[in-house]
């Protein structure tokens, strides 16, 4: 689940890095924005594989130094970035921002609870 705040943070990170002269690739994860696929069926390893594909694509470009490819993950994306960096030798640096410090199951339950709270349902219906 991406909230408006996460999207705003990602955009701010990208713009700040660009302002410092870095080349930045932002993409819509599976099932978000203009990307295909279904977000509920994409696992962290699936998303990490997508990042690995992007890193390999960057490494093949003439305008990119293949020894200086870094990934930045924010929130749940930090898990994705960490796994991608662990599995892809073309990724030489990792930035992890606001990474969850819980299990994926606990994080999913917390996100579902926040979504239920926003629906403003009666307590009995929310409990059900």
Kinemage of the C-alpha trace (Angstrom):
@kinemage 1
@onewidth
@group {chain A} dominant
@subgroup {mainchain}
@vectorlist {calphas} color= white
{ca unk a 1} P 0.000 0.000 0.000
{ca unk a 2} L 1.395 3.364 -0.980
{ca unk a 3} L 0.097 6.396 0.807
{ca unk a 4} L 0.247 9.928 -0.546
{ca unk a 5} L 2.994 10.632 2.012
{ca unk a 6} L 5.204 7.809 0.706
{ca unk a 7} L 4.769 9.033 -2.874
{ca unk a 8} L 5.574 12.585 -1.766
{ca unk a 9} L 8.703 11.376 0.052
{ca unk a 10} L 9.860 9.354 -2.962
{ca unk a 11} L 9.380 12.353 -5.225
{ca unk a 12} L 11.282 14.579 -2.764
{ca unk a 13} L 14.182 12.105 -2.542
{ca unk a 14} L 14.391 11.870 -6.328
{ca unk a 15} L 14.326 15.638 -6.822
{ca unk a 16} L 16.973 16.214 -4.142
{ca unk a 17} L 19.279 13.638 -5.692
{ca unk a 18} L 18.748 15.091 -9.166
{ca unk a 19} L 19.549 18.561 -7.842
{ca unk a 20} L 22.901 17.174 -6.649
{ca unk a 21} L 23.720 15.820 -10.103
{ca unk a 22} L 22.660 12.191 -9.718
{ca unk a 23} L 20.715 10.360 -12.405
{ca unk a 24} L 17.557 8.957 -10.854
{ca unk a 25} L 15.164 6.253 -11.979
{ca unk a 26} L 11.764 6.149 -10.298
{ca unk a 27} L 9.275 3.515 -11.326
{ca unk a 28} L 5.793 2.352 -10.454
{ca unk a 29} L 5.937 -0.942 -8.645
{ca unk a 30} L 3.788 -3.774 -9.928
{ca unk a 31} L 0.125 -2.884 -9.985
{ca unk a 32} L 0.717 0.801 -9.199
{ca unk a 33} L 0.463 3.800 -11.476
{ca unk a 34} L 1.060 2.733 -15.060
{ca unk a 35} L 2.760 -0.584 -14.215
{ca unk a 36} L 1.002 -3.807 -15.019
{ca unk a 37} L 0.477 -6.669 -12.648
{ca unk a 38} L -1.426 -7.040 -9.429
{ca unk a 39} L 0.064 -5.599 -6.250
{ca unk a 40} L -1.540 -8.222 -3.998
{ca unk a 41} L 0.268 -11.054 -5.783
{ca unk a 42} L 3.716 -9.382 -5.930
{ca unk a 43} L 6.078 -10.579 -3.221
{ca unk a 44} L 9.124 -8.755 -1.840
{ca unk a 45} L 11.388 -11.082 -3.898
{ca unk a 46} L 9.323 -10.270 -7.028
{ca unk a 47} L 9.750 -6.543 -6.427
{ca unk a 48} L 13.466 -7.004 -5.712
{ca unk a 49} L 13.821 -8.796 -9.039
{ca unk a 50} L 12.274 -5.767 -10.743
{ca unk a 51} L 14.941 -3.574 -9.121
{ca unk a 52} L 17.660 -5.980 -10.280
{ca unk a 53} L 16.376 -5.705 -13.860
{ca unk a 54} L 16.541 -1.910 -13.627
{ca unk a 55} L 20.099 -2.070 -12.231
{ca unk a 56} L 21.235 -4.317 -15.083
{ca unk a 57} L 19.568 -1.997 -17.620
{ca unk a 58} L 21.391 0.981 -16.093
{ca unk a 59} L 24.727 -0.846 -16.123
{ca unk a 60} L 24.384 -1.376 -19.887
{ca unk a 61} L 23.812 2.322 -20.626
{ca unk a 62} L 26.722 4.353 -22.001
{ca unk a 63} L 25.811 7.421 -19.911
{ca unk a 64} L 25.944 5.522 -16.579
{ca unk a 65} L 29.035 4.504 -14.625
{ca unk a 66} L 28.231 0.829 -13.945
{ca unk a 67} L 30.392 0.882 -10.809
{ca unk a 68} L 28.254 3.602 -9.199
{ca unk a 69} L 24.735 2.195 -9.234
{ca unk a 70} L 22.899 2.679 -5.945
{ca unk a 71} L 19.377 1.904 -4.828
{ca unk a 72} L 17.300 3.814 -2.307
{ca unk a 73} L 14.318 2.198 -0.663
{ca unk a 74} L 11.817 3.997 1.555
{ca unk a 75} L 9.506 2.223 3.984
{ca unk a 76} L 8.594 -1.221 2.695
{ca unk a 77} L 10.675 -0.356 -0.379
{ca unk a 78} L 13.732 -0.490 1.882
{ca unk a 79} L 13.164 -4.245 2.246
{ca unk a 80} L 12.970 -4.504 -1.535
{ca unk a 81} L 16.160 -2.459 -1.994
{ca unk a 82} L 18.041 -4.510 0.611
{ca unk a 83} L 17.116 -7.799 -1.016
{ca unk a 84} L 17.931 -6.498 -4.505
{ca unk a 85} L 21.327 -5.187 -3.350
{ca unk a 86} L 22.107 -8.511 -1.663
{ca unk a 87} L 21.336 -10.424 -4.868
{ca unk a 88} L 22.648 -8.096 -7.589
{ca unk a 89} L 26.380 -7.444 -7.978
{ca unk a 90} L 25.747 -4.438 -10.227
{ca unk a 91} L 24.291 -2.568 -7.235
{ca unk a 92} L 27.228 -1.010 -5.418
{ca unk a 93} L 25.452 1.069 -2.764
{ca unk a 94} L 22.256 0.962 -0.742
{ca unk a 95} L 20.274 3.626 1.083
{ca unk a 96} L 17.562 2.424 3.438
{ca unk a 97} L 15.145 5.087 4.691
{ca unk a 98} L 12.440 4.487 7.284
{ca unk a 99} L 12.692 0.719 6.905
{ca unk a 100} L 10.085 -1.252 8.852
{ca unk a 101} L 11.536 -2.996 11.893
{ca unk a 102} L 8.953 -5.723 12.159
{ca unk a 103} L 7.925 -8.847 10.308
{ca unk a 104} L 6.084 -8.607 7.016
{ca unk a 105} L 3.007 -10.205 8.591
{ca unk a 106} L 2.924 -7.644 11.408
{ca unk a 107} L 3.431 -4.810 8.927
{ca unk a 108} L 0.555 -6.074 6.750
{ca unk a 109} L -1.750 -6.290 9.778
{ca unk a 110} L -0.800 -2.774 10.857
{ca unk a 111} L -1.482 -1.416 7.366
{ca unk a 112} L -4.849 -3.186 7.248
{ca unk a 113} L -5.766 -1.750 10.656
{ca unk a 114} L -4.930 1.789 9.472
{ca unk a 115} L -7.062 1.284 6.371
{ca unk a 116} L -9.980 0.051 8.477
{ca unk a 117} L -9.621 3.027 10.817
{ca unk a 118} L -9.869 5.403 7.843
{ca unk a 119} L -13.148 3.812 6.702
{ca unk a 120} L -14.893 5.118 9.860
{ca unk a 121} L -16.991 1.976 10.203
{ca unk a 122} L -18.859 1.117 13.392
{ca unk a 123} L -16.640 -0.778 15.861
{ca unk a 124} L -18.575 -4.039 15.478
{ca unk a 125} L -18.254 -3.953 11.714
{ca unk a 126} L -14.551 -3.092 11.911
{ca unk a 127} L -13.944 -6.004 14.316
{ca unk a 128} L -15.717 -8.394 11.955
